[in-house]
Amino acid sequence: MANRRSEKSTGPSQRQLRVAELIRHVLRKDYPMLDVAQAVAHSALVREESRGAHTRTDFPKRDDARFLKHSLAYCTPAGPRIESLPVTITRWPPEERKY
């Protein structure tokens, strides 16, 4: 058969890629919260610190020098793109919460 893949081929077939893209399209249309969940997960992985309710066992300390910033997530065909903006300190300076 002409469309069978050889045993040496690696990675997904063209058909599998088309099916995966169709599934992504349907999920984005019908379940936009999945995009939000993916963006939150990617943002959490980029933020290598613990801050408030965002805690990581591999980074237990807060790191204001690197992560006192707003995280912005953009939906792209390749997945979420995470950018940041600086935080302007106004009336109350940030401090660690102690529970």
N, C-alpha and C positions, 0 to 999 in steps of 0.2 A: 504494500500500500504506500502511496506516495506521501500521505500526510502523517505517517507514523514517525515518531521520534526515535532516533537511534539510542541504544543503551548508553552511549557515551555522553549524550547531551545532558546539560545541567540547567537548573533554573526552570521556571514555569513556562509552559507552552503558550503560544499566542491565544489559544482558546481560553486557557486559565486566566490569562491577563485580561481578556475581554470580559469574562465572567466576574472577575474581581472588580473591575471598573464599574460594571453594571450594578453590582452589590453596593459599592461605595456611593454611586449616584442615588440609588433608592434610599439608602440610609440617610444621606444628607437631606434628601427631599422630605422624607417622612419622619425622621428622627434627628432634628438639628441639635438636640442635647448631646448626641454622641460627639459632635464636633467640639462642643464646649468641654466635655469630659476629656477629650484628647488634648485640647489646649491646656487645660488645668494640669494634666499629668506631665506634659512636656515642660510647662513652666516650673513645676515642682522639681523635675530632674535638673533643670538649669540652675535653680537656686540652691547652691551648696552650703546651706546653713539651716539652723532651726530658728524660727521666728513665730511667736504667737502659737496659733493652732497648727502651723506648718512645722512639724518636727521630723528630723532625720536622725537615725541612730548612727549613720556614718559621718554626720556633721552635727554634733550636738550643741555647738555654740553658735550664738548670733554673730554676724559679721557685717557691721554697719559700713566698714570701709569699702567692701565690695558689693553689698546687696541692699543698701539703703536707697532703693529706687522703685519706681513703678514698673511692673511687668506688663507688656502689651503683647497680645497674641493675635496673629493674622492667619486666616485660613488660606492655604495655598494648595494647588494640586499635589505638591510633594509632601504635604502634611503641614502642621502648624509651624509658623515662623515666629520666634520669640525675640522681641526687642525690648528696650527699656528707656525710661525717661527719668531724669533726676527728680528727687523729692525736694521741695522747697520747705524748709523748716520755718514755721511762723511763730505761733504763740508757745507751743509746748514742744520742747526737744524730746526726741525719742529716748525711751529708757526700757530696760529689760523688765518684762513681767515676771514676778516671782509668785508662784502658786504654792 
